[in-house]
Amino acid sequence: MLAIVSAMPPELAALKALMPTDQITTVAGRRFHQGQLAGQDVVLALTGIGKVAAAATAAVLCQHFQASALLFTGVAGGLGAGVKVGDVVVADALLQHDLDVSPLFPRWVVPGAGKDRFAPDPHWSERLRQAAAAVLAQPEPELAQGLAAFGLHAPQCHQGLIISGDRFVSTTAESQALRAVLPDALAVEMEGAAVAQVCADFDRPFAVLRTVSDRADDHAHVDFERFLADVAAEMARDIVLKALRTPA
């Protein structure tokens, strides 16, 4: 069974609305929705915001539901040059930018794992990348309408490093500091690297797809909730469905 997770309700709502059946199971205070999407058995869940919440949800999915793979969708702040609001980033690595156990370990290295970056499953990542490129090249009407309402034109798909931390990066000073120490980071969010670490522990494939909602600076998007509902949710739905329909 494939697990599809997001941090906040609007990010998952468009996908959940398409499930013809919805068996709800509550574990560890979390609601897990089982059904079918694009002919595949799936379980949808909200991780909650932050690394601890995301790690707990991922562990339940791996242990209790025996998820075959985890796909994480949602929003992120853009960091990389040319990564604009409305663009999509597919992770090829994830790192916790606020983890620092030095001098015991080098900065960002996860004790016990012996590394700072966790690589997503290349197969699922490529499926998401191809699906994103196709969706962005010819958006469905609902997504096109949402993009137009925010004045977003010709969004692009990027692939690279996504960094995670337990704080919402929303000032120019913070984003500049992150770019200075992690110049290859394309986007910043609060959950993906934690999910990556749990999936590595359980030896489960995973992939992370993020829609850029702001530039993680002093000019962060003023209508975040509407962007989630009208752009990010539509984007996640269309890309995930296209990826699921792509032959394995």
C-alpha positions, 0 to 999 in steps of 0.5 A: 500500500502506497502512503501519501502524506502532507503536513496540513489539511489543504495540501491533502484535501484535493487528493482525499476528495477523489477517493471513492472509498474511505476507511478511516483508522485512528492510530496515535491520535492520527487519522489514516484514510485508506482507499484507492487512487488511480486504481492503486491501494493508498493510505492518506495521512496528515503528518502535522507540522514539524519534524517530530510530528512527521517522523511519528506519522511516517513510523506509524505508516511503515510499522502499522500499515506496512506502507510500501513507499511514502510520497510527501507533498506540500509547500516550501519556501524557495531558496535556490536562484530561479526557484520562483513562487508556483514552481515545483521542487522534487527532492534528490536529497534531504537534510536537517538544516537545524541539526548540529551535534558538533563537535561530537559529529560534523554539522548536520550529520545524523548520529547513528546514520553517519550522513547528513543527506538522505536520498529519495527513491530514484524511481519514484522521484523520476516519476514525480519529476516527469509528472510535474513537468507534464502538468506544468507544461499543460495545467488542468483548468482548475490549476491554471485558474489558480495560477492565473489568480496569483499572477503565476506564469510558466512555473518550472520543475526543479530537482535538488536538495530540500532542507528541513528544520523546526522553524518557519523561515520567513525573513530575508536574513534567515534565508540568506544565512541558509543559502550561505551555508547550503548554497545548493539548497533549492527549498526549505520546509519543516518535515521532509528530512525527518520522513526521509530518516524514518524511511531509511530506518525502515528501508522504505522508498520515499519521495518528496514533492514541494510547491513553492509558496514563497521565497522564505523572506520578508516578502512571503506570500500574503494569502498563504491559505488561499495559495494552499487551496487554489494552487498547492492542493491542485498541483499536488493532486494533478502531479500525484495522479499522473505519477500513479498512472505512469507505468511502473 
